[in-house]
Amino acid sequence: MTATTTEAVAEQFWTRCRSCSSLLYLKRLRRNLDVCPECGDHQRLAAPDRIRQLVDPGTFAALPGEVAPVDPVEFVDSVSYPQRLVAARSDTNLAEAVLCGEARIDGYPLVLAVMDFRFLGGSLGAVVGELITRAAERALDRRLPLLLVTASGGARMQEGVLSLMQMATVSQAIAALREAGLLTISLITDPTYGGVAASFATNTDVVVVESGARMGFAGPRVIHQTIRQPLPEGFQTADFLLRHGQADMVVERWSLRGRLRPLLATASAVRPAPVPEDDRGTDVDDAVSPLGPGRAVLIRDPGQLAEPDGWRAVQAARNLDRPTTLDYLATAFDSFTELHGDRLAADCPAIVAGLARLGGQPLVVVGHQKGHHTKDLLARNFGMPTPAGYRKAQRVMRLAVQLGLPIVTLIDTPGAYPGIDAEKHGQAAAIADSILAMTGLPVPIVAVVTGEGGSGGALALGVADRVLMLQNAVYSVISPEGCAAILWNDPTATPRAARALRVTAPDLLRLGVADAVVPEPPQGAQSDPATAADLLRHAVVEALTPLLRMPAETLVRQRRLRFRRFGAGNGSVPPPVDPR
């Protein structure tokens, strides 16, 4: 056997990792989903291989119809554009740079379009745009979610400005799916740049980035040549995108199916149709609800509650051992898929938002997150959101409206973050936008104050159809410390301020700000987190069940009337009490 023959045989069984240069046995690499077992580098996949890895075996059916190639500007560089197309087809055994079809993932049906970087760099031309648009239209016709798997260098130069138009063509197809209440998901793979990144790769509802993928409008070399500045470490990588609010999640290849499944399950869920208001029942046990069985736990009579001292109540609400939003999501709810980023610049860790499930009902949960220890508190900014946090919350709430899902908010914050950068990025406007948006969301909203309800930072998640408070929670216009400093100019007046502000659960129930109180274990939620979670679960079911059957216009009208009654002269404000 000659040396040349030996090398050819070796190439059939071995390859080198592009990242660590390790010599890899091809069969082992394939078994590992083309992820290097030595360094974890995610090798690029051909579209057929990607489909085989993602979808249930035997379920992929290519969409019918072919699209004739175009050469609108008769482009020629070293060879003509038609010659390049012929060579690309020969090299890849594909007709174009995308494969589209219907399939199932863990039994859930969807339409998908998978790009292939091997075909002229996965570039976006008129045929690719047409095929992806047809896939979106098929999803619209079949009322199925759409998954776009991107791998592209951008718009196809050889087709001139016609390739640029594809960004708008596909984007308007995505818009039609949103208007129809259908879920769209992008799976960003390496690399995704240019016109694809600046259109359908990032204007879907959920953006999932495969580990190791890079995405940006312009490539690093172009940026460096243009601005002549060094680029930061990890620029445009998956982790960079997550930190800067551009991605909902970064997922290893072997976890993709598992992470896509709950998204598709949410999109496939059947939700009950609203019924006329006169036909609604209000008894939790009698109501037919996808939330599952519930028991009445809510306390609506303040006379049934002990009257805590205001300052002691504040201290109890701030107890770092109290369950956080993430704790409740892990215990009171059946599942949770977190979504990240404001799609502008950042991902605020003080706000947690995503898709959850409670019984048979999918829903959206948004909440403040503090943490239990110093490290967590610092990482979560002590539960004080930046503008990016409120914008993330609104983005996920808009998704709830699109999919027809109810919203539950869990409130526990000292207030919105008062830092310089927050002011630069419009903290006041972000809170205002959140309050304004929530007044008109046409889906049920239940807000639960689980700890501290601090000022406008709390209200930004608190404009709801039903506002609940845990028994040891507090809700206030300002912190007692802030009130004491402003009105008494004396930090020792803090306990007095806490009593004067009337921040406790019984106080807020009498004021009508809280609709009901959720009882806690005798020593507080932190003493028995499992029981606290069970009580919270049943409280949400009890509050949400009658709302699920209300027409959207009734929800919005009654929500607005609820907050209208807080105006002076409307008979809802009780007389003052002696704060001593």
N, C-alpha and C positions, 0 to 999 in steps of 0.2 A: 504494500500500500504506500503510495507516494505521500510526501509531506502535505501537499495540497489537499489530497483526499482525506487525510487524517484531520486537517483543520476543518474541512467541510462537515465531517461527521461530528466533531466536537461542537460545532456551532448548533447542531440539532439538539444537543443535550445540555449545553452550558451557556451561560451569559454572564456578563459583568454588571454589577450594580452601578448605575450612573452617578450615585452619590458617594459610596464608600469604596468602590472598585473591587468589592469582594466577588470572587468567582462563585456563581450560584447555579445549582442544579435546577434545570428548567421545571422539571416535574414538581420539585419541592416549592419553587417559586409560585407555580400555578396553584398548588394546594394552599398556599398562603395568600391567595387572592392578589398575586403580583405585588406583594409588599415584601421588601427585602427583610429576610429574617435576621440579618446582622445589624442593620442600622435603622430599620423601620421606614425607609424611603418608599413612598407610594409611586410605583412605576406607572407610566401613562398606559391607559387601556384603549384598545380599539373599541368602537361602538358596539360591535356584536359581543365582545367579551364583557363589556360593561352591562349590557342587557342580560346576559346569562348570569352574571353575579347578582343583579338586583332583583329580578322578577321571579315569580314562581315558575318552576320548570314546565315547559310546554304551553305557557299561557300567552306568549308574545305573538301577536298577529299584526304584520305590517299593514299600514293603511293602504288602501287601494289607490291606483292612479299613478301615472308617471308625469314628470314635468320635463319638457324639452329644454336642453341647455340654451343659454343666450350668450351673445357676444355683442353687447350694445354699442361699444365704442371701438370695436375692432383693434383691441389692444395688442401690441407687440413689444416685447423686450428682446431678450436673446432668441426667444421663439414666440410663436403666436399663442394667444390664449386658448384656442381650441386644442392646440397640441398639448398644452399643459393639462387640460381637462382629460384628454385621452391617457396621458401618462399617469395621472392621479387615479383614474379608474383602474388602470392596469395594476398599479402598485397596491391598492387597497381592496380591490374587488368590490367597491361600493360605487353606486351611481352618483352620489354627492356626499357632502361633508356632514350629513345628518341622517339618522335612521329614526323613523316615526312609526308608532303603532299603539295598539291597546294591549294591556297585560294586567296581571294581578300581582300584588305584593302582600304576602300572608293572607291571601283570599280577597283583598280589597281591590276593586277594579279602578283603573286609571288609564289616562292617555299619557304617553311619554314621547319626548323627542330627545335623542341622544346625539351629540355632536362628536365628530371624529377629527382629532388634530392632524392625523396623518394625511388627510385630504386637503391639500393646499393650506395647511396651517389652521384647519377648521374655520376658514374665513367665511364671512357672511355675504353671500351673493343673492341674486334674485331668486334662484332656484331654492337655496336654503331657506330664505325668507318665506317663500311660498309654501314650502313643505311644513315649516314650523307653524305658520298661520293656519294651514289646513288642520294640523294637529289640534290647535286651540279651538278651531271651529268644530272639530269632531267632539272635543270635550264639552263644548257648549251644547251641541245637539244631544249628546248622551247624558248630560248633566253629571259629568265625572270630573274629578280633580285632574290637574295637568302638572306633570313633572318635566322640567327642562334640565337636561344635563349638559352643561356648557364646557367646551374646550376649544378656545379660539384665539387667534391673534388679532381679530377685529374684522372690519368691513373689507370686502374683497376689492383690492385696488384695480384689478383688471376689468372691472365692470363700471368704473368711474362713479359718478354721483348716484347712479341707479342703486348701487350697493348701499349707499348712505340712506336711501329711502326705506330700506328694509327695517331699519331701527324703528321707524314710525309705524310701518305696516304691522310688524309683530306686536309692538306695544299697544296698538289699538285693539288687537285681538285679545291681549291680556286684559285690557280695560273692560271689554265685553264680558269676560268671565267674572271679573270682580262685580260688575253691575248685576250679574245673574246670581250672585251669592255663591260662586264656586271657588274652591281653593286652588291656588297656584303656588308651586314650590320650585325653586331653583336649587340644583345641586352643582355647586361650583367646583370644577376639577382643574387640574393644572395643564396649561395656563388659560386664563380667561382675561382678555384685554380688549381695548378699543371699543368699537361700536357695539359689541355684544355685552361687554361690561356696562356700558353706558345706556343700555336699553333693557331687553328682557331678562338679562341675568340678574338685575338688581331691582326691577320693578314688580317682582312677584310678591305674594303675601309673606312667604317664609323663604329665607336664604340660608341654605345649609352649605357649609364649606368643607370639602374633604381635607383631611389632615395633609399638610404639605403643599396644598394648592396655593397659587398666587393669583391675585386679581388686581386690576387697576385700569384707569383710562389710558394712560401712556405707560410704556415699559420703562424700567429703570434706566436703560441706556439712553433713551430719548429724553427722559427727564434730566439726567445728568448733563447731557450735551446742551440742553436748552437753558438750564438755570445755573450750571457750573457750580453746583454746591454738592457736598457729600450727602449721601442719603443715610437715614438712620438705620441701625441694625435691625434686621428682620422686616424691612420695608416691604409692604404689599403681601406679606405672608398671611397664612390663615389666622395665626394668633394676632397679628397686627390688625387685621380686618375686624376681629372680634372685639379687641380693646377699643377700637375707634368707631364702634357702633354700626359697622357695615354688615354684620352677619348675626344670625340668630344663634348659630351653634357651629362648632368645629367638631367633626366626627371622623373617627378612624374608619377605614374602609370596611373592616369586618363588622362594624356596628351600624352601618348605614341602614340596612333593612329594619333593624330593631328601632332605630330612631324615626324612620319614615312611617312605620306602622301606626303609632298613635296619632300622627297627623292625618293619615288617610282614614283612620277610624273615626276621628272627629268629623271629617268631611262627609263621611258616609252615614253618620248617625241620623236617625229619624226623630224629628222633634215634633211635639204635639201642636196641632193647629190651635190658634186662639179661638175662644168661644165668646159669644156676646156676654156683656157684663152681667145681665140679669140671670144668666144661666150658671154663673160661677158659684161654686161652693167654697166656703172659707174654712171648713173643718179639715185639718191636716189628715186625720185618719181616713176621712171619707173621700178626699180628693184623689183623682186618678193622676198620678205623677210619675214621670220617668225617674224621679229622684229616689224612688223606692220607699219603703215604709219609714215613717218617722213618728216621733212622739212629741207631745207638747211640752216644751221646757221653758218657753219665754215667759218672763215676768213683766206684766204691763201695769201693775198697780204699785206705785212707789211705797205704799203702806206695807207691802210685804217684804220690804228690804230694810236691813239695818242702816242706820244713819252714820256713816263713817266721818271722822274728822277730815276736813279737806286736805290738810298737809300730809296726814298719814296716808290718805288715799293716793296722793301724788307719789309719795315714796314707794307705796306698794306697786303702783303702775310701772314704776321705773326699775323694779327688781330685775336684775339681769338674768335670774333663773327662770323668769316667765317664758313660756313657749313663744317662739318667734313665728313669723309667717312661714318660713321654710319648715319649721317643726310641725305646724298645723297641716301644711301641704303633704307632709310625709305620713300623717296619722289620721287627720279628719277627712281627707279626700282619698279617692281610690287610686288616682294616678295624676302625674303632673309632668308636662313637657315645657321646660323653660325656654322663652324666647328672649333674645338679647338685642340691645342697640336701638338708637333713635334714628338710624339711617342718615344722620347728619355728621356727627363727629365723635360720639362717645357712647359708652355703655355705663350707665350709673348703677353701681352695685347696691345703692340704698333702696332701689325699687326692684322688686321681683315680679315678673309678669309671664304669663304663658297659658297654655291650654290644659285644663284639668278635667277630671271626671268625678261625678258624685252619683253613686248608684248607676242608673242607666242614662244619666244626663251629662252630656259634654257641656262645659262652660269655660269661661275665661276667669282667671284669678289674677288680681293685681294687688300687691301689698308692699308695705315698708318692711325693710329688713335691718335689724340692729346687730344681733349677735349676742353671745354670752360672755366672751372673754375679751381682753384688751386687743388681741390680734384681730379677732373678728370685728370688733367695734371700729377699729381703725380702718380695716379693709372695707367696711360697709359705711364709712363716714358717719358712724353713730346713728344710722337710720335717717340722716338728713339728705333729702334728694337734691340734686342739681337740676338745672333745666333739662338736661338730657334724660333724667329719670322721668320727669313728667311727660316729656315728648315720647319716650318709650311706652309709657302707660297709655297714652292716647293712641299710639299706633296699634297696640294690641287691642284696645277697646274698639277701634274702627274695624279690626278683623272680626271681633265678636259680632258687630252689627252686620258685617258682610255675610257671615255664616249663620246668622240668626241665633247666636248663643247668649244666654244670660251671663251677667257679670257679677262677681263677688269681689269686694275689696276688703282687705285686712289692714287696718290703720294702726300704726304704732310708731310715732315719730315725735321728737322734741319740736320739730318744725322744719321748714325748708332751709337748705344750707345758705347762710348769709355771707359767703365769701366773695372776694373780688372777682374771681373768674365767673362765679354764678351771676353776678350782676352784669358782667361784660356780655354774657350769653343770654341775657333776658330772663332772669328768674321771675320777675313780676309778671311778665307777659306769658311765660310758660304756665304759671299757676292760673292766671286769668283764662288762658285758652282751655285748660283742663276743666275748670269750673263751667265755662260757657258750653263746652262740648257735651259734658255730662247732663246738662239740663235738657238736651234734645235727643239723646241716644234712644232709639226706638226698641230697646230690649230691656228686660227686667234687670234691675241693679239692687243688690243688697250690700250695704256697707256694715262692717263690724269693727268697732274700736276695741282692739284687743289689749292695748296698753295705754300709751300716751296718745292723745289726740291734740297735737300742738298746732294751733293757729291755722293760717292759710295753707301751710304745708300738709295739714290733715284734711282740710275741707276740699283740697284739690282732688282727693279720692273719695270724698264723702257726700257728693250730690247724688243721692240714691232714692229709690222708691221706699225702701225700709232701711232705717239706721238703727243698728243694734249696738249695745255696749256690754262688754263683759263686766261682771259685778264689781271688780276692782280696777276697772279702767277709769280714765279721766279724759275730759274734753274741755279745751279752754281757748280763749281768744289770745292769750299770751302766757308764757311761763310765769309761775308765781314769783320767781326771782326777778324777771323783767318788770313785772308789775310793781314789786316792792321798790326796785331801783328808780322807776319813773315817778310813781305817785308818792312814795314815802322817802325816797332818797336814803333808804336805810335797809341794808341786807338782812338785818334781824327781823324785819317786818314780813319776811317771806311766808311764814306760817299764816299770819293774819291775811296776807294777800290771797293765799290759797283758799281760805275760808270765804273771803269776800267774793271771789270769782265764781263760786258755786260750780265746782268742776266734777263732782262725784256723779256716779250713775243715777242715784235717786234724784239728785238735783236736775240732771239733764232729762230724766223721764218726766218730771213735773213741768219743766220748761217746754216740753214737746219736741226738743231737739232729738232725743232718742225715742224711738217707737216702742222699744222693749229692751229688757236687760237679760243677758245670758248668765245663769247662775254659775258659780265656780265651786270647786271643792272647798271644804271648810277653811283650810289653811291657804287658799289661793291656788291659782292654776299651776304654779310652780311646784306645789307639794304633790300633785297627782296629775302629771301631764296627760296620761292616757284618758282619765275621766274628763279632764278639761277638753280634750279633743273630741270625745264622744258627745259632750254637751254642745260644743260648737257645731259639730256636724248636724245634730238634730235641730239646733236653732236655725241654721241656714236652710234646712229642708222645710221647717215650719214657716219661715218667712218667705221663701222663694216659691213654694208650691202654688199658692193662689195667684202669684204674679205671672207664672208661666202661661196661664190661660187668658191673660188680658190682651186685648188688641193693642197694637203699638201706639195708636193715637190716644187710647185711654191711659196707658202708662205715662206718656209724656205730659198729658194734661194734668193728671193727678200729681205727678212729681212736681210740676211747676206750682200747682196750688199748695202743695205741702210746704214749699219754701216761701210762698207768698204770704202765708199766715204769720210769718215772723215779723211783719211790719207793725209799727206802732198803731194802736187803735183797732187791731184785728182780734183782740180778746184772748191772745194766746200767751201773753207775757204776765206771769204771776207777780204779785207785789214783792217788794224787797224784804229780806230778813236781816236780823241783827247778825253781822259777821263775827262777833266776838266769841 
